Each structure stands twice: as structure tokens, then as C-alpha cells.
Amino acid sequence: MIEDILSLVRKHEDWRVRKCINLIPSENVMSPAVRSLLSSDLGHRYTSTDGFYMGTKFIDKIELYGEKLAKEVFEAETADLRSLSGHIANWIFLSTFANPNDKVLCVSPDDGGYPGLWKEGLTSLLRLRVVGFPFSKKRMNITVNEAVELVLREKPRIVVFGASLFLFPHPVREMGKAANEVSAIVGFDGSHVLGLIAGKTFQRPLKEGACILYGSTHKSFFGPQGGIIVADKEHGEPMKKRIFPMFVDNAHWNRIAALTLALAEMKTFGNEYAEQVVCNAQTLAKALSDYGFPVKCAEYGFTRSHQVWLDYGGYKQGEVAARKLEKVNIIADCGVRLGTCEVTRRGMKEGEMEKIAEFIKRRLIDEEETERLKKEVTRFIRDFQRVEYCFET
């Protein structure tokens, strides 16, 4: 039994780490130092805000240090690292500031928005009414004038920027006046672009009018799986007071230690990393477009994030492409969002993006023989096993 479990993990790591090009935009890779903290003694321990547990003096210092780094990295007045996921951070935000029947304005899943915030997700759980932003699929962004009119007409309690399919910065600053006029609280779900925000290459939500920035810490941000909340003091403090015992009891202090070190890496290397992520995404997008792939938003520069979108017209068509790529060890999702965060962290730059585009073309357009191409992909990835943009250990 033990060997079966260990063998499955070894097989996974041999395949996904050593033999595959990972282009899933919601995944990244931690540095060895960050990863090592997940298996530290902290994984066995508790602490709590009420001081119930003894023996926590170092754990508590780690958490305070992490909060300090988070405030510096995201230019925030308050920070909290206890959310176990971006989804739970979203839940904390909504439940703190909205009451049943209040309206929430966000991007619809039909336009690339996060399904967990929509009608069958958190808004349903909290009995909130959800309204979708006016959205241009041509530009893959919120249409500002129509959105301003909608805010003034519907008077939402909460306005949430951010999306799962996220190519361009959202118009937080442009909509700030309308949101203030109806006393709406503006949040920014940065789950996908958190590393780019930290690296100062996408947008600065808390400087543009958002009160709260929250999200996942393992997508473009290269920390452990989990969540984070940063905010101004007025809105951050009420959320911090509610997290325990309402939403999180054991916050997984090994995760918080790992996230703290990832924040230190982001503070030091984040700008260089984030700029390369975006440059790689734009290079990959152009190369694929030149091969004839349906890359979205060519006329707008393709992307300003870590994501490239091949618009095949629906999930079923995208799944066919993703499954074909998986057979040659190129990993994508069924939406055919291609992400450059992990390949960048592994040291790849523009030349490698052009090579990856060539691999994709040879598989999906040329329909090259599977085994031969898979071997070539495996040889290619062997040169990129080292994690970059981190401290030497």
C-alpha cells in the first residue's frame, strides 16, 4: 500500500515536472526553499489569535513578518494570510460587507468571469443578487461607459473586478467615481494576476480605487496553494476580525511560512519575473497567431497578462485541442488559456516561447506523429528544471 502511494507520486513528478511543458495559467512552481517549508514542523502546529495555544512565539512572528511583507509588496495598509484559498478570501469579503438581497456586480462566466462568484456560487450561498458587467468580447474587457450607467442605475453594494480569463487590466480607476457615488465597495479578485500586480506590471488596484485586493497565491504569484487579503485599513480590519473563528480555524502555518518566503522572493525578484511573464505571453501569442491559430485580441496586442487565449468557440472544441496537446506532454486546460507563469519561472524567455508555439503548431496543425514529437518535447524541457527568480539556497 505504501509503495503504491509513493509510486504514484513519483510517477506524477517524473511526468509533469521532468517531461511536460506546463501552460496551465492557474498553476506555477515554488522555489525549493519555499517548497521545503511546507514539510517543516509548522505543518503539525496550531496557533490562535486568542492566545489559547502555548509554544507559538516563532509561528506568530512568522505570520507578522508575512503580513508586513504583503503590505509592502501590494502597497496596502492591512494584510491577512489566513485564507486557505482565493475562493475563501472572496467569501470573507462578500460576507463582511454584503447582506441578503444586496447586489453584486462582477464579470459573468460567459465573459470569462469566475464561476464561484456567480449564480451557483457564493452569491447564491449568501443570497445576494448578482449582475454582470457590460462586456466587450472583441476587446475582452469591461465596457466603461455602459458599466458606469449600470452602476448608477442598479446601485450595487459590491463591485468586483477580476476574472478567470483575464487578458487586460480592468477599468478600476475609470469606474471609481460611479462606485463612490452609490457607496459601492470595490473589490479586486486578483487570483490570476496577483504575481503581475506584485511585480508592478499589470495594474495597481489599491491605488486605482479598490478597497480590497484578494486572491489565490499559486497562479501568476508563485507561492503555495492558498489565499491572501490585502486592503485599506477601513475595510481590512473588519475582515481580519471575522476570519477566526468564522471562516478559518487552522490556517496551516506551514503554508503561511511558505507564503511569507514567497512574498520575500516577490519583493526582490517580482518586477523582473512579471515583466518576463508578460513578454513571454505576448511572444507566444504572436507566434501562434502567425501560424494561423485563433489567438484572441490580436488587434489589441493579444494580452497584457500571463494568459494567451485560443478562441476555438467553446469548451468541446477546446477540449479536443487540449487532449491532443496532452498526448505530446504539453499541458493546457480545456478553455485553451495558455499561461506563461510556470515556464517563465523555469527560466524560459522569448526564444523558448517561439519553440513552444512551433511544438503546438506541429501537433494541432501539422498533426505530426505523436511519439516522435513527445520525445522532442521531453528533451526540450530537460534544460529547464531549475527554478529562477528566487534566493539561492
C-alpha positions as CSV (number, residue, x, y, z in Angstrom):
1,M,0.0,0.0,0.0
2,I,2.7,2.5,1.0
3,E,4.7,1.7,-2.2
4,D,1.6,2.2,-4.3
5,I,1.1,5.7,-2.9
6,L,4.7,6.7,-3.2
7,S,5.0,5.2,-6.6
8,L,2.0,7.2,-7.9
9,V,3.6,10.5,-6.6
10,R,6.9,9.6,-8.1
11,K,5.3,8.8,-11.5
12,H,3.4,12.1,-11.4
13,E,6.6,14.1,-10.6
14,D,8.6,12.3,-13.2
15,W,6.0,13.1,-15.9
16,R,4.6,16.5,-15.0
17,V,7.9,18.1,-13.7
18,R,10.6,16.5,-15.8
19,K,8.8,15.7,-19.1
20,C,6.0,18.2,-19.6
21,I,5.6,21.8,-20.7
22,N,3.0,23.2,-18.3
23,L,0.9,26.0,-19.8
24,I,-2.0,26.0,-17.3
25,P,-2.4,29.7,-16.3
26,S,-3.7,28.8,-12.8
27,E,-0.6,26.9,-11.9
28,N,3.0,27.8,-11.0
29,V,6.1,26.3,-9.4
30,M,7.5,27.1,-6.0
31,S,11.2,27.6,-5.3
32,P,12.9,24.7,-3.5
33,A,13.2,26.9,-0.3
34,V,9.5,27.8,-0.3
35,R,8.5,24.2,-1.0
36,S,10.7,22.9,1.8
37,L,8.7,25.0,4.4
38,L,5.5,23.1,3.6
39,S,7.1,19.9,5.1
40,S,8.5,21.7,8.1
41,D,7.4,21.1,11.7
42,L,5.0,24.0,11.3
43,G,2.7,21.6,9.4
44,H,2.0,19.9,12.8
45,R,1.2,23.0,14.8
46,Y,-1.6,25.4,15.9
47,T,-1.7,28.9,17.0
48,S,-4.7,31.3,17.5
49,T,-5.4,34.9,17.9
50,D,-6.8,34.5,21.4
51,G,-3.5,33.0,22.7
52,F,-5.1,29.7,23.6
53,Y,-2.1,27.6,22.5
54,M,1.4,27.8,24.1
55,G,4.7,27.4,22.2
56,T,3.7,29.7,19.3
57,K,6.2,32.6,19.7
58,F,8.1,31.8,16.5
59,I,4.9,31.0,14.5
60,D,3.4,34.3,15.5
61,K,6.5,36.2,14.4
62,I,6.4,34.5,11.0
63,E,2.8,35.5,10.5
64,L,3.5,39.1,11.4
65,Y,6.5,39.2,9.2
66,G,4.4,37.8,6.3
67,E,1.8,40.5,6.9
68,K,4.5,43.2,6.8
69,L,5.9,41.9,3.5
70,A,2.4,41.6,2.0
71,K,1.7,45.2,2.9
72,E,4.9,46.3,1.3
73,V,4.5,44.2,-1.9
74,F,0.9,45.2,-2.5
75,E,1.1,48.8,-1.2
76,A,-1.6,48.1,1.4
77,E,-2.5,49.2,4.9
78,T,-3.6,45.8,6.2
79,A,-2.9,42.2,5.2
80,D,-4.0,38.8,6.2
81,L,-2.5,35.5,5.1
82,R,-5.0,33.0,6.7
83,S,-7.4,32.4,3.8
84,L,-7.0,28.9,2.7
85,S,-7.8,29.8,-0.9
86,G,-8.8,32.7,-3.2
87,H,-12.4,31.4,-3.0
88,I,-12.5,31.6,0.7
89,A,-11.0,35.1,0.6
90,N,-13.8,36.0,-1.8
91,W,-16.3,34.6,0.7
92,I,-14.8,36.6,3.6
93,F,-15.0,39.8,1.5
94,L,-18.6,39.3,0.4
95,S,-20.0,38.2,3.8
96,T,-18.3,41.0,5.6
97,F,-19.8,43.8,3.5
98,A,-23.0,42.5,1.9
99,N,-26.4,41.5,3.3
100,P,-29.0,39.2,1.7
101,N,-30.6,40.8,-1.4
102,D,-27.7,43.2,-1.9
103,K,-26.5,43.4,-5.5
104,V,-23.0,42.3,-6.6
105,L,-21.6,43.5,-9.9
106,C,-18.9,41.3,-11.5
107,V,-17.8,39.7,-14.7
108,S,-20.1,37.0,-15.9
109,P,-18.7,33.5,-16.5
110,D,-19.9,33.9,-20.1
111,D,-17.3,36.6,-20.5
112,G,-14.6,34.8,-18.6
113,G,-15.6,35.7,-15.0
114,Y,-15.1,33.4,-12.1
115,P,-18.0,30.8,-11.8
116,G,-17.5,30.6,-8.0
117,L,-18.8,34.2,-7.7
118,W,-21.8,33.7,-10.0
119,K,-25.4,32.4,-9.5
120,E,-24.5,28.9,-8.5
121,G,-21.5,30.0,-6.3
122,L,-21.0,32.4,-3.4
123,T,-23.7,34.9,-4.3
124,S,-26.3,32.1,-4.1
125,L,-24.9,30.8,-0.8
126,L,-25.1,34.4,0.6
127,R,-28.5,35.1,-1.0
128,L,-27.1,38.0,-3.0
129,R,-28.3,39.2,-6.4
130,V,-25.5,39.1,-9.0
131,V,-25.4,41.3,-12.1
132,G,-22.9,41.0,-14.9
133,F,-20.7,43.9,-16.2
134,P,-21.4,45.1,-19.7
135,F,-18.5,43.4,-21.6
136,S,-16.9,43.5,-25.0
137,K,-15.8,40.1,-26.2
138,K,-13.9,41.8,-29.0
139,R,-11.7,43.7,-26.6
140,M,-12.1,41.1,-23.8
141,N,-12.8,43.9,-21.3
142,I,-15.5,45.7,-19.4
143,T,-17.2,48.5,-21.5
144,V,-16.7,51.5,-19.3
145,N,-19.5,53.9,-20.3
146,E,-22.2,51.2,-20.2
147,A,-20.8,49.9,-16.9
148,V,-20.9,53.4,-15.3
149,E,-24.5,53.7,-16.4
150,L,-25.3,50.3,-14.9
151,V,-23.7,51.1,-11.6
152,L,-25.7,54.4,-11.3
153,R,-28.9,52.6,-12.2
154,E,-28.5,49.3,-10.2
155,K,-26.7,50.8,-7.2
156,P,-24.8,47.6,-6.3
157,R,-23.5,47.1,-2.8
158,I,-20.3,45.4,-4.1
159,V,-18.4,45.8,-7.3
160,V,-15.8,43.1,-8.0
161,F,-13.2,43.4,-10.7
162,G,-11.1,40.5,-11.9
163,A,-11.8,37.3,-13.9
164,S,-10.6,33.8,-14.7
165,L,-10.0,34.6,-18.4
166,F,-8.0,37.8,-17.8
167,L,-6.1,39.4,-20.7
168,F,-6.1,43.1,-19.9
169,P,-6.3,45.4,-16.9
170,H,-9.8,46.2,-15.7
171,P,-11.0,49.8,-15.6
172,V,-10.9,50.3,-11.8
173,R,-9.9,53.9,-11.9
174,E,-12.3,54.8,-14.7
175,M,-15.3,53.5,-12.7
176,G,-14.3,54.8,-9.3
177,K,-16.4,57.9,-9.3
178,A,-19.6,56.0,-10.1
179,A,-18.9,53.4,-7.5
180,N,-18.3,56.1,-4.9
181,E,-21.5,57.9,-5.9
182,V,-23.6,54.9,-5.0
183,S,-21.4,54.0,-2.0
184,A,-20.4,50.7,-3.5
185,I,-17.4,48.8,-2.0
186,V,-14.9,47.9,-4.7
187,G,-13.0,44.7,-4.5
188,F,-10.5,43.2,-6.9
189,D,-10.2,39.4,-7.3
190,G,-6.5,39.2,-8.3
191,S,-6.3,35.4,-8.2
192,H,-4.9,35.1,-11.7
193,V,-2.8,38.3,-11.9
194,L,-1.6,38.6,-8.4
195,G,2.0,38.0,-9.3
196,L,1.8,40.6,-12.0
197,I,0.3,43.1,-9.6
198,A,3.0,42.3,-7.1
199,G,5.6,42.8,-9.8
200,K,4.2,46.2,-10.8
201,T,3.5,45.2,-14.4
202,F,-0.3,44.9,-14.7
203,Q,-2.2,47.4,-12.6
204,R,-2.3,48.7,-9.0
205,P,-5.8,48.1,-7.8
206,L,-5.5,49.6,-4.3
207,K,-4.0,52.8,-5.9
208,E,-6.7,52.9,-8.5
209,G,-9.8,52.8,-6.3
210,A,-10.3,49.3,-5.0
211,C,-10.6,49.0,-1.2
212,I,-9.7,45.3,-1.1
213,L,-7.4,43.1,-3.2
214,Y,-7.5,39.3,-2.6
215,G,-6.9,36.1,-4.5
216,S,-5.0,32.9,-4.9
217,T,-1.3,32.7,-4.2
218,H,-0.3,30.0,-6.6
219,K,-1.1,31.2,-10.1
220,S,0.9,34.1,-11.5
221,F,2.0,34.6,-7.9
222,F,4.5,31.8,-7.2
223,G,3.6,30.8,-3.6
224,P,1.9,27.7,-2.1
225,Q,-1.7,27.0,-2.8
226,G,-3.8,29.3,-0.7
227,G,-5.2,32.8,-0.4
228,I,-4.4,36.3,0.7
229,I,-6.3,39.5,1.5
230,V,-4.7,43.0,1.4
231,A,-6.8,46.2,1.9
232,D,-7.0,49.7,3.2
233,K,-7.4,49.9,7.0
234,E,-11.1,50.8,6.9
235,H,-12.1,47.6,5.1
236,G,-9.2,45.3,6.0
237,E,-9.7,45.4,9.8
238,P,-13.3,44.3,9.8
239,M,-12.4,41.3,7.6
240,K,-9.5,40.4,9.9
241,K,-11.7,40.3,12.9
242,R,-14.2,37.9,11.2
243,I,-11.7,35.3,9.8
244,F,-11.3,33.4,13.1
245,P,-13.4,31.5,14.1
246,M,-16.0,32.1,11.3
247,F,-14.0,31.1,8.2
248,V,-10.6,29.7,9.2
249,D,-9.6,27.9,12.3
250,N,-6.3,26.2,11.5
251,A,-4.7,28.4,8.8
252,H,-2.0,25.9,8.0
253,W,1.1,27.7,9.4
254,N,3.5,25.7,7.2
255,R,1.6,27.3,4.2
256,I,1.9,30.8,5.8
257,A,5.6,30.3,6.3
258,A,6.0,29.3,2.7
259,L,3.9,32.2,1.6
260,T,6.0,34.6,3.6
261,L,9.2,33.4,1.9
262,A,7.4,33.7,-1.5
263,L,6.5,37.2,-0.6
264,A,10.2,38.0,0.1
265,E,11.1,36.5,-3.3
266,M,8.4,38.6,-5.0
267,K,9.7,41.7,-3.2
268,T,13.2,41.0,-4.5
269,F,12.6,39.5,-7.9
270,G,9.0,40.2,-8.7
271,N,9.4,43.0,-11.2
272,E,11.9,41.2,-13.4
273,Y,9.8,38.0,-13.2
274,A,6.5,39.7,-14.0
275,E,7.9,41.6,-17.0
276,Q,9.3,38.4,-18.4
277,V,5.9,36.6,-17.9
278,V,4.1,39.3,-19.9
279,C,6.8,39.4,-22.6
280,N,6.7,35.7,-22.9
281,A,2.9,35.7,-23.2
282,Q,3.0,38.3,-25.9
283,T,5.7,36.4,-27.8
284,L,3.8,33.1,-27.6
285,A,0.6,34.8,-28.7
286,K,2.2,36.4,-31.8
287,A,4.0,33.2,-32.8
288,L,0.8,31.2,-32.6
289,S,-1.1,33.9,-34.5
290,D,1.5,33.8,-37.2
291,Y,0.9,30.1,-37.6
292,G,-2.8,30.7,-38.1
293,F,-4.2,29.9,-34.6
294,P,-7.3,31.8,-33.4
295,V,-5.5,33.9,-30.9
296,K,-7.9,36.4,-29.3
297,C,-7.3,40.2,-29.4
298,A,-4.6,40.3,-32.0
299,E,-5.5,43.9,-32.8
300,Y,-5.0,44.9,-29.2
301,G,-1.6,43.3,-28.7
302,F,-3.1,39.9,-27.7
303,T,-2.5,40.2,-23.9
304,R,-1.0,42.2,-21.1
305,S,-1.2,39.4,-18.6
306,H,0.2,35.8,-18.3
307,Q,-2.6,34.4,-20.4
308,V,-3.0,33.8,-24.1
309,W,-6.4,32.6,-25.3
310,L,-7.0,30.4,-28.3
311,D,-10.7,31.0,-29.1
312,Y,-12.0,27.8,-30.5
313,G,-15.6,28.8,-30.0
314,G,-16.4,26.6,-27.0
315,Y,-15.4,24.1,-24.4
316,K,-15.9,21.0,-26.5
317,Q,-13.6,22.2,-29.3
318,G,-11.1,23.4,-26.8
319,E,-11.1,20.1,-25.0
320,V,-10.2,18.3,-28.3
321,A,-7.2,20.6,-28.7
322,A,-6.1,20.2,-25.0
323,R,-6.3,16.4,-25.2
324,K,-4.2,16.4,-28.4
325,L,-1.6,18.5,-26.7
326,E,-1.5,16.3,-23.6
327,K,-0.5,13.3,-25.7
328,V,2.7,15.1,-26.6
329,N,3.3,16.3,-23.0
330,I,2.1,19.9,-23.5
331,I,-0.4,20.6,-20.7
332,A,-3.2,23.1,-21.2
333,D,-6.8,23.5,-20.0
334,C,-10.0,22.9,-22.0
335,G,-10.6,26.6,-22.4
336,V,-7.2,26.7,-24.2
337,R,-6.0,29.5,-21.9
338,L,-2.2,29.2,-22.2
339,G,-0.3,30.6,-19.3
340,T,3.4,31.6,-19.2
341,C,3.9,31.9,-15.5
342,E,5.5,28.4,-14.8
343,V,7.6,28.3,-17.9
344,T,8.9,31.7,-17.1
345,R,9.8,30.6,-13.5
346,R,11.7,27.8,-15.1
347,G,13.9,30.3,-17.0
348,M,12.3,30.3,-20.4
349,K,12.3,33.5,-22.5
350,E,11.2,34.7,-25.9
351,G,13.1,32.1,-27.9
352,E,11.6,29.2,-25.9
353,M,8.1,30.7,-26.5
354,E,8.6,30.6,-30.2
355,K,9.8,26.9,-29.9
356,I,6.7,26.1,-27.8
357,A,4.5,27.7,-30.5
358,E,6.2,25.5,-33.0
359,F,5.5,22.4,-31.0
360,I,1.8,23.4,-30.7
361,K,1.6,24.0,-34.5
362,R,3.3,20.7,-35.3
363,R,0.7,18.9,-33.1
364,L,-2.5,20.7,-33.9
365,I,-2.0,21.9,-37.5
366,D,0.6,19.5,-39.0
367,E,-0.7,16.5,-36.9
368,E,2.9,15.3,-36.6
369,E,3.5,11.7,-35.3
370,T,2.8,11.7,-31.6
371,E,5.7,9.7,-30.1
372,R,8.4,11.5,-32.0
373,L,7.1,14.9,-31.0
374,K,6.6,13.9,-27.4
375,K,10.2,12.8,-27.2
376,E,11.3,16.1,-28.6
377,V,9.2,18.0,-26.1
378,T,10.7,15.9,-23.3
379,R,14.3,16.7,-24.4
380,F,13.4,20.4,-24.6
381,I,12.0,20.6,-21.0
382,R,15.1,18.8,-19.5
383,D,17.1,22.0,-19.9
384,F,14.6,23.9,-17.7
385,Q,14.4,22.1,-14.4
386,R,15.9,24.9,-12.3
387,V,13.6,27.5,-10.7
388,E,14.5,31.1,-11.3
389,Y,13.7,34.4,-9.6
390,C,14.4,33.1,-6.2
391,F,17.0,33.1,-3.5
392,E,20.0,30.8,-3.8
393,T,19.9,28.0,-1.1
